[in-house]
Amino acid sequence: MATVIIPTPLRKFTNNTARLQVGPGTIHSTVQELTQNFPDLKKHLLDESGNIRSYVNIFIGNDDIRDLQQADTAVKEDAVISIVPAIAGGSPETHGVPGPNDQPRNPTPPSNSASPAPILTKEELARYDRHIIIPGFGMEAQLKLKAAKVLVIGSGGLGSPVLLYLAAAGVGTIGIVDFDVVDDSNLQRQVLFGVNEIGKPKVEAARRRLEGLNPYINLHIYNTHLNSQNALDILKDYDVIADGTDNFPTRYLVNDASVLLGKPNVYASIFQFEGQVSVFNYRNAQGELGPNYRDLYPTPPPPGLVPSCAEGGVLGVLPGIIGSLQALEVIKVITGVGETLAGRFYIFDALNFESRTFTIRRRKDNPINGENPTITALIDYEQFCGMRAVEERQLKEITAKELYDWQVRGEKFQLIDVREPHEYDIVNIGAQLIPLGSVAANSEKIDRDIPVVVHCKVGGRSAKAIRELEEKFGFRNLYNLKGGILAYIDEVQPELTKY
């Protein structure tokens, strides 16, 4: 029997089974067998025409089936098949609507003009001694680190270890893009910050921490929302980009800006127990250009199908592991020491302690640098990822304070919680628990004659539940609790537990 490895985001549809056995045949017959045995997998693997979705990659061994015979690729009895969907996890703070004070705190970017060759002071020689004595690394690589300019997008779960290790390693100039503030819920994984920074801008807190770690480097902070209007100006003065974001519009924005500017993009992503790392748009010593994010995932998943870490959660140590690997690849790109992950895609499964590395290649139909590119400038990435289309549906919303007013006045309504049971056990506000995955099967439990308020942790899963109920069952009395239970705790019952 062939073995199919199910990724973390899809295991909830396979009874939390990580490995499944299927009969020999083709990839087409394998997918058919999987979707017959687990019907909920179908919409995640296949589009409306029955084709494998563009944001789902399937590998046999280390090879992408798109480089073989695609769905007709033969599956032998000893084959190992890996399903690799796009995941968005990282730092959510670099995408969204900026606040009124979201401006670059250091408007002067690092200079791109020629500067004298770097030298190491005696203090730096002592600090970096363990690097300098490594055969094959030495003084030459350390001087390259000092001369380098690296932009880290996101200072959250992934950005924290990346920034700490790049600063400690002696990268001469580091830029940080983020416009969020430190929240108590960040401290489970964002090791840059402590309780004293709660409520403060992340970029400011990050700068203080990194200056304390290494006073011999230059830091440039951008307390701003990265978007199509400012991305090229911010990225252009850096040598390497490290992408640790948590949403698909920013992923594609960073990729396209990196390609248009000719910058290598060191990518990482996390979700629950699984992490991904690669190096995109890297030109090796022979002048060969490697693949970019659009070669791997030409188009994003539909809005709401792939949850962020805020919705799906992430094991606290996982960003440390994956962020450290991301920092490693940045250092290799800068110094030229070792082989980077360019042309390869690394996956780490913390739950089963397994890692896999797949081969990826440039594609002729890549819209930004294939044979006939159609993208020559940055586009509207929210629209490209379908975000605006979701907003235009105009789901009815209710704020936490409005819900509280209903409760005080004794209004008649039904309250539904679509989180998972373990979340409900941590904290709840007396709602009826119907987890998102079972909403359709329990639609008869939802009242049609009175207002129904649906909530989750922050509002994403509840919005998805409402869309499903409206589209499949014709509900018209559903309200999404804006900001979810976290907003309710902040605005109504701060004594409740936040997680």
C-alpha positions as CSV (number, residue, x, y, z in Angstrom):
1,M,0.0,0.0,0.0
2,A,1.1,3.6,-0.7
3,T,1.4,6.0,2.2
4,V,-0.3,9.5,2.2
5,I,1.1,12.0,4.7
6,I,-1.7,14.4,5.8
7,P,-0.6,17.9,6.8
8,T,-1.6,19.4,10.1
9,P,-4.3,21.8,8.7
10,L,-6.2,18.8,7.1
11,R,-5.9,16.3,9.9
12,K,-9.1,17.4,11.5
13,F,-10.9,16.0,8.4
14,T,-9.1,12.6,8.7
15,N,-10.0,11.9,12.4
16,N,-6.5,13.4,13.3
17,T,-4.8,10.7,11.4
18,A,-1.4,11.8,10.0
19,R,-0.7,8.8,7.7
20,L,-3.2,7.0,5.5
21,Q,-2.8,3.9,3.4
22,V,-4.1,3.9,-0.2
23,G,-4.0,1.4,-3.0
24,P,-1.7,1.7,-6.0
25,G,-2.9,3.6,-9.1
26,T,-2.5,7.3,-9.9
27,I,-2.7,10.5,-8.0
28,H,-6.2,11.0,-9.4
29,S,-7.3,7.6,-7.9
30,T,-5.5,8.4,-4.7
31,V,-7.4,11.7,-4.2
32,Q,-10.6,10.0,-5.1
33,E,-10.0,7.3,-2.5
34,L,-9.2,9.9,0.1
35,T,-12.3,12.1,-0.6
36,Q,-14.5,9.0,-0.6
37,N,-13.3,7.9,2.8
38,F,-13.2,11.5,4.2
39,P,-15.8,13.6,2.3
40,D,-14.9,16.8,4.2
41,L,-11.5,16.7,2.5
42,K,-13.0,17.1,-0.9
43,K,-13.5,20.9,-0.9
44,H,-10.0,21.4,0.5
45,L,-8.3,19.3,-2.2
46,L,-10.5,19.7,-5.3
47,D,-12.1,22.7,-7.0
48,E,-15.6,22.8,-8.4
49,S,-14.3,21.1,-11.6
50,G,-12.8,18.2,-9.7
51,N,-9.2,19.4,-10.3
52,I,-6.5,19.6,-7.6
53,R,-6.6,23.1,-6.1
54,S,-3.8,25.5,-7.1
55,Y,-2.8,26.2,-3.5
56,V,-2.4,22.4,-2.8
57,N,0.8,20.8,-3.9
58,I,1.2,17.0,-4.0
59,F,4.6,15.4,-3.9
60,I,5.7,11.8,-4.6
61,G,8.9,11.3,-2.7
62,N,10.6,14.6,-3.2
63,D,9.1,15.4,-6.6
64,D,6.2,17.7,-7.4
65,I,3.6,15.9,-9.5
66,R,3.4,19.1,-11.7
67,D,6.9,18.1,-12.8
68,L,5.8,14.6,-13.5
69,Q,2.4,13.6,-15.1
70,Q,0.3,15.7,-12.7
71,A,-2.9,13.8,-11.7
72,D,-2.0,10.9,-14.0
73,T,1.3,10.3,-12.1
74,A,1.6,6.7,-11.2
75,V,1.4,5.7,-7.5
76,K,3.3,2.5,-6.7
77,E,2.8,0.3,-3.7
78,D,5.8,1.7,-1.8
79,A,5.1,5.4,-2.7
80,V,5.1,8.1,-0.1
81,I,2.7,10.9,-1.1
82,S,2.8,14.3,0.7
83,I,0.0,16.8,0.5
84,V,1.3,20.4,1.1
85,P,-1.3,23.1,1.2
86,A,-0.5,26.8,1.6
87,I,-0.5,27.9,5.3
88,A,-0.6,31.5,6.4
89,G,0.9,31.5,9.9
90,G,3.5,33.8,11.2
91,S,2.9,37.3,12.5
92,P,-0.6,38.8,11.8
93,E,0.5,42.3,12.6
94,T,1.8,43.4,9.1
95,H,-1.6,43.4,7.4
96,G,-4.8,45.2,8.0
97,V,-6.1,48.7,8.5
98,P,-3.4,50.9,10.1
99,G,-4.3,53.1,12.9
100,P,-3.9,56.9,12.9
101,N,-0.4,56.9,14.3
102,D,0.9,54.1,12.0
103,Q,3.8,55.9,10.5
104,P,7.4,54.9,9.9
105,R,9.3,55.7,13.1
106,N,12.6,56.0,11.2
107,P,11.8,57.6,7.8
108,T,15.4,57.6,6.7
109,P,16.1,54.2,5.2
110,P,19.6,52.6,5.2
111,S,21.8,54.1,2.6
112,N,22.5,52.2,-0.6
113,S,25.5,54.3,-1.5
114,A,28.9,52.8,-1.6
115,S,30.5,52.6,1.9
116,P,34.0,51.6,3.0
117,A,34.7,48.0,3.5
118,P,33.6,47.0,7.0
119,I,36.1,46.2,9.7
120,L,35.5,44.6,13.1
121,T,36.5,46.4,16.2
122,K,38.3,44.6,19.0
123,E,35.0,44.3,20.9
124,E,33.3,42.8,17.8
125,L,36.2,40.4,17.3
126,A,35.7,39.1,20.8
127,R,32.0,39.0,20.5
128,Y,32.0,37.0,17.2
129,D,35.0,34.8,18.1
130,R,32.9,31.6,17.9
131,H,31.9,32.4,14.4
132,I,35.4,33.5,13.3
133,I,37.1,30.3,14.4
134,I,34.7,28.0,12.4
135,P,36.6,26.6,9.4
136,G,34.8,27.6,6.2
137,F,33.1,30.6,7.9
138,G,35.7,32.7,9.5
139,M,36.4,36.4,9.2
140,E,35.2,36.7,5.6
141,A,31.7,35.5,6.4
142,Q,31.5,37.7,9.6
143,L,32.5,40.8,7.6
144,K,29.7,39.9,5.1
145,L,27.2,39.8,8.0
146,K,28.3,43.2,9.2
147,A,28.0,44.7,5.7
148,A,24.5,43.1,5.1
149,K,21.1,44.8,5.3
150,V,18.2,42.6,6.2
151,L,14.5,43.5,6.4
152,V,12.4,41.4,8.7
153,I,8.7,41.7,8.1
154,G,6.8,40.9,11.3
155,S,8.2,40.9,14.8
156,G,5.8,38.3,16.2
157,G,6.2,34.5,16.5
158,L,8.6,34.0,13.6
159,G,10.1,37.5,13.7
160,S,11.2,37.2,17.3
161,P,13.7,34.4,16.9
162,V,14.8,35.7,13.5
163,L,15.5,39.1,14.9
164,L,17.3,37.8,18.0
165,Y,19.6,35.5,16.1
166,L,20.4,37.9,13.3
167,A,21.2,40.6,15.8
168,A,23.3,38.3,17.9
169,A,25.1,37.0,14.7
170,G,26.2,40.6,13.8
171,V,24.0,41.5,10.8
172,G,25.1,45.1,10.4
173,T,21.7,46.7,9.5
174,I,18.3,45.2,10.4
175,G,14.9,46.7,9.4
176,I,11.7,45.8,11.2
177,V,8.2,46.3,9.8
178,D,5.3,45.9,12.2
179,F,2.4,48.2,13.3
180,D,0.9,46.1,16.1
181,V,1.3,46.6,19.9
182,V,2.4,43.9,22.4
183,D,-0.5,41.9,23.8
184,D,-0.5,39.5,26.7
185,S,-1.5,36.7,24.3
186,N,1.8,37.2,22.4
187,L,4.0,36.2,25.2
188,Q,3.3,32.5,24.8
189,R,5.6,32.5,21.8
190,Q,6.9,36.0,20.9
191,V,10.1,35.8,22.9
192,L,11.3,39.3,22.1
193,F,8.8,40.8,24.5
194,G,8.1,40.8,28.2
195,V,5.2,41.9,30.4
196,N,6.7,45.4,30.7
197,E,6.1,45.9,26.9
198,I,2.4,45.1,26.9
199,G,0.5,47.9,25.1
200,K,3.7,49.3,23.5
201,P,4.5,49.3,19.8
202,K,6.2,46.1,18.9
203,V,8.9,47.8,16.8
204,E,9.8,50.0,19.7
205,A,10.0,47.1,22.1
206,A,12.0,45.1,19.6
207,R,14.5,47.8,19.1
208,R,15.1,48.2,22.8
209,R,15.6,44.4,23.2
210,L,17.9,44.1,20.2
211,E,20.0,47.2,21.2
212,G,20.5,45.5,24.6
213,L,21.5,42.3,22.9
214,N,24.0,43.9,20.4
215,P,25.0,47.6,20.5
216,Y,27.2,47.2,17.4
217,I,24.4,47.0,14.8
218,N,22.0,49.5,13.2
219,L,18.3,49.2,13.6
220,H,15.6,50.8,11.4
221,I,12.0,50.5,12.4
222,Y,8.8,51.0,10.4
223,N,5.7,51.2,12.6
224,T,3.5,51.0,9.5
225,H,1.2,48.8,7.5
226,L,3.1,47.2,4.6
227,N,1.1,47.7,1.4
228,S,1.4,48.2,-2.3
229,Q,2.1,51.9,-2.0
230,N,5.1,51.7,0.4
231,A,6.5,48.2,-0.1
232,L,9.0,48.9,-2.9
233,D,10.3,52.0,-1.1
234,I,10.8,50.1,2.1
235,L,12.3,46.9,0.6
236,K,14.6,48.5,-2.0
237,D,17.4,49.4,0.3
238,Y,17.8,45.9,1.8
239,D,19.8,42.9,0.6
240,V,17.6,40.1,2.0
241,I,14.0,40.0,3.0
242,A,12.7,37.7,5.8
243,D,9.0,37.1,5.5
244,G,7.3,36.1,8.7
245,T,3.7,37.3,8.0
246,D,0.4,35.6,8.8
247,N,-1.9,36.3,5.8
248,F,-1.9,35.6,2.1
249,P,-2.3,39.2,0.8
250,T,1.0,40.2,2.5
251,R,2.7,36.9,1.4
252,Y,2.0,37.7,-2.2
253,L,2.9,41.3,-1.8
254,V,6.3,40.5,-0.2
255,N,6.9,37.9,-2.9
256,D,6.1,40.2,-5.8
257,A,8.0,43.2,-4.4
258,S,11.0,40.9,-3.8
259,V,10.9,39.6,-7.4
260,L,10.4,43.1,-8.9
261,L,13.4,44.4,-6.9
262,G,15.5,41.3,-7.4
263,K,15.8,40.5,-3.7
264,P,16.1,37.0,-2.2
265,N,13.1,36.3,0.1
266,V,13.6,33.9,3.0
267,Y,10.2,32.5,3.7
268,A,8.7,30.7,6.7
269,S,5.2,29.9,7.9
270,I,3.7,28.1,10.9
271,F,0.4,26.6,11.9
272,Q,-0.4,24.6,15.0
273,F,2.3,21.8,14.9
274,E,3.7,22.4,11.4
275,G,6.2,24.8,9.9
276,Q,7.5,25.5,6.4
277,V,10.8,27.1,5.3
278,S,12.2,28.0,1.9
279,V,14.4,30.6,0.0
280,F,12.6,32.3,-2.9
281,N,14.0,34.4,-5.7
282,Y,17.6,33.5,-5.0
283,R,20.3,33.7,-7.6
284,N,23.1,31.3,-7.0
285,A,26.8,31.7,-7.7
286,Q,26.3,30.4,-11.3
287,G,23.7,33.1,-11.9
288,E,20.7,30.7,-11.9
289,L,17.5,32.2,-10.5
290,G,15.5,29.9,-8.2
291,P,11.7,29.7,-7.8
292,N,9.5,32.1,-5.9
293,Y,6.3,31.8,-3.9
294,R,4.1,32.0,-7.0
295,D,5.9,28.9,-8.5
296,L,4.8,27.0,-5.4
297,Y,1.3,28.5,-4.9
298,P,0.1,30.3,-8.0
299,T,-3.1,31.5,-6.3
300,P,-4.2,31.8,-2.7
301,P,-6.9,29.7,-1.0
302,P,-10.4,31.2,-0.8
303,P,-10.9,33.6,2.1
304,G,-11.5,31.9,5.4
305,L,-10.6,28.4,4.2
306,V,-7.1,28.5,5.8
307,P,-7.1,29.9,9.4
308,S,-4.4,32.1,10.8
309,C,-2.5,31.3,14.0
310,A,-4.9,33.6,15.8
311,E,-7.8,31.3,14.8
312,G,-6.1,27.9,14.6
313,G,-3.4,28.3,17.3
314,V,0.3,27.4,17.3
315,L,2.5,25.5,19.7
316,G,4.6,28.1,21.4
317,V,8.0,26.5,20.7
318,L,7.3,26.0,17.0
319,P,8.0,29.6,15.9
320,G,11.3,29.3,17.8
321,I,12.3,26.2,15.8
322,I,11.1,27.5,12.4
323,G,12.3,31.1,13.0
324,S,15.7,29.8,13.9
325,L,15.8,27.9,10.6
326,Q,14.7,31.0,8.8
327,A,17.5,33.0,10.4
328,L,19.9,30.2,9.4
329,E,18.9,30.6,5.8
330,V,19.3,34.4,5.9
331,I,22.8,33.9,7.2
332,K,23.6,31.4,4.4
333,V,22.2,33.7,1.8
334,I,24.4,36.6,3.1
335,T,27.6,34.7,3.5
336,G,27.4,32.1,0.7
337,V,28.4,29.4,3.2
338,G,26.6,26.1,2.7
339,E,23.6,25.3,0.4
340,T,20.5,27.4,0.8
341,L,17.0,26.0,0.5
342,A,16.5,27.7,-2.8
343,G,14.7,25.2,-5.1
344,R,13.7,23.2,-2.0
345,F,10.8,23.3,0.4
346,Y,11.3,22.2,3.9
347,I,8.4,21.0,6.2
348,F,8.7,20.2,9.9
349,D,6.0,18.3,11.8
350,A,6.6,18.9,15.5
351,L,3.8,16.5,16.6
352,N,5.5,13.5,14.9
353,F,9.0,14.9,14.9
354,E,9.3,14.4,11.2
355,S,10.9,16.6,8.5
356,R,10.7,16.4,4.8
357,T,12.3,18.4,2.0
358,F,10.8,18.7,-1.5
359,T,12.2,19.9,-4.8
360,I,10.5,22.9,-6.3
361,R,11.2,24.5,-9.7
362,R,10.5,27.7,-11.6
363,R,7.3,27.5,-13.7
364,K,6.9,28.9,-17.2
365,D,3.4,30.2,-16.4
366,N,4.5,32.2,-13.3
367,P,2.7,35.5,-13.8
368,I,5.5,37.7,-12.4
369,N,8.6,36.2,-14.0
370,G,7.6,33.3,-16.2
371,E,7.8,33.3,-20.0
372,N,4.9,35.7,-20.4
373,P,4.6,37.8,-17.2
374,T,1.4,39.6,-16.6
375,I,2.3,41.3,-13.4
376,T,4.8,44.2,-13.9
377,A,3.9,46.3,-10.8
378,L,2.4,45.7,-7.4
379,I,-1.3,45.0,-7.5
380,D,-4.2,45.2,-5.0
381,Y,-3.4,42.1,-3.0
382,E,-6.6,42.1,-0.8
383,Q,-8.6,42.0,-4.0
384,F,-6.3,39.3,-5.5
385,C,-6.9,37.2,-2.4
386,G,-10.6,37.8,-2.4
387,M,-10.7,39.7,0.8
388,R,-12.8,42.6,-0.6
389,A,-15.3,40.1,-2.1
390,V,-15.9,38.8,1.4
391,E,-16.4,42.3,2.8
392,E,-18.9,43.0,0.1
393,R,-21.1,40.2,1.3
394,Q,-21.8,42.5,4.3
395,L,-22.3,40.0,7.0
396,K,-24.4,41.4,9.8
397,E,-22.3,42.2,12.8
398,I,-22.9,43.0,16.4
399,T,-20.3,44.5,18.8
400,A,-19.5,43.2,22.2
401,K,-21.2,46.2,23.9
402,E,-24.3,45.7,21.7
403,L,-24.5,42.1,22.7
404,Y,-24.2,43.0,26.3
405,D,-27.0,45.5,25.9
406,W,-29.2,42.7,24.5
407,Q,-28.3,40.6,27.5
408,V,-29.1,43.4,30.0
409,R,-32.4,44.2,28.3
410,G,-33.4,40.5,28.2
411,E,-33.7,40.5,24.4
412,K,-34.6,37.1,22.9
413,F,-31.7,35.7,20.9
414,Q,-29.6,32.6,20.5
415,L,-25.8,32.6,21.1
416,I,-23.7,30.1,19.3
417,D,-20.0,29.4,19.9
418,V,-18.2,27.7,17.0
419,R,-14.8,27.2,18.7
420,E,-13.4,23.9,19.7
421,P,-14.3,22.1,23.0
422,H,-10.9,22.7,24.6
423,E,-11.3,26.5,23.9
424,Y,-14.8,26.5,25.4
425,D,-13.4,24.8,28.5
426,I,-10.8,27.6,28.9
427,V,-13.4,30.4,28.8
428,N,-17.0,30.8,27.5
429,I,-19.9,33.2,27.8
430,G,-22.7,30.7,28.1
431,A,-23.2,30.1,24.4
432,Q,-24.3,26.8,22.8
433,L,-21.2,25.0,21.6
434,I,-21.3,23.9,17.9
435,P,-17.7,23.6,16.6
436,L,-17.2,25.0,13.1
437,G,-16.6,21.6,11.5
438,S,-20.0,20.4,12.7
439,V,-22.1,23.5,12.0
440,A,-23.7,22.1,8.8
441,A,-24.6,18.8,10.5
442,N,-26.2,20.7,13.4
443,S,-28.0,23.4,11.4
444,E,-31.4,22.2,12.8
445,K,-30.3,23.3,16.2
446,I,-30.0,26.9,15.1
447,D,-33.2,29.0,15.5
448,R,-34.6,30.7,12.4
449,D,-37.2,32.9,14.1
450,I,-35.0,35.0,16.5
451,P,-31.6,36.7,16.1
452,V,-28.7,34.4,16.3
453,V,-25.3,35.7,17.4
454,V,-22.4,33.5,16.3
455,H,-18.9,33.9,17.8
456,C,-15.5,32.3,17.9
457,K,-12.1,33.6,19.3
458,V,-11.7,36.7,17.1
459,G,-14.4,36.5,14.4
460,G,-12.9,34.6,11.5
461,R,-14.4,31.2,12.1
462,S,-17.8,32.6,13.1
463,A,-17.9,34.5,9.8
464,K,-17.1,31.3,7.9
465,A,-19.9,29.5,9.8
466,I,-22.3,32.2,8.9
467,R,-21.4,32.1,5.2
468,E,-21.9,28.4,5.2
469,L,-25.3,28.5,6.9
470,E,-26.5,31.3,4.7
471,E,-25.3,29.7,1.5
472,K,-26.4,26.1,2.2
473,F,-29.4,26.6,4.4
474,G,-30.7,30.1,3.6
475,F,-30.3,31.6,7.1
476,R,-30.9,35.4,7.2
477,N,-31.0,36.0,11.0
478,L,-27.3,35.5,11.8
479,Y,-25.0,38.1,13.4
480,N,-21.2,37.8,13.7
481,L,-19.8,38.9,17.1
482,K,-17.2,41.5,16.0
483,G,-13.8,40.6,17.5
484,G,-15.1,37.4,19.0
485,I,-14.9,36.4,22.6
486,L,-11.7,38.3,23.1
487,A,-13.5,41.5,22.2
488,Y,-16.2,40.6,24.6
489,I,-13.7,40.0,27.4
490,D,-11.9,43.3,26.7
491,E,-15.1,45.4,26.5
492,V,-17.5,43.6,28.9
493,Q,-16.0,41.1,31.2
494,P,-12.2,41.7,31.6
495,E,-12.1,39.4,34.6
496,L,-12.5,36.4,32.2
497,T,-9.6,34.4,31.0
498,K,-7.9,35.4,27.7
499,Y,-6.0,32.9,25.7
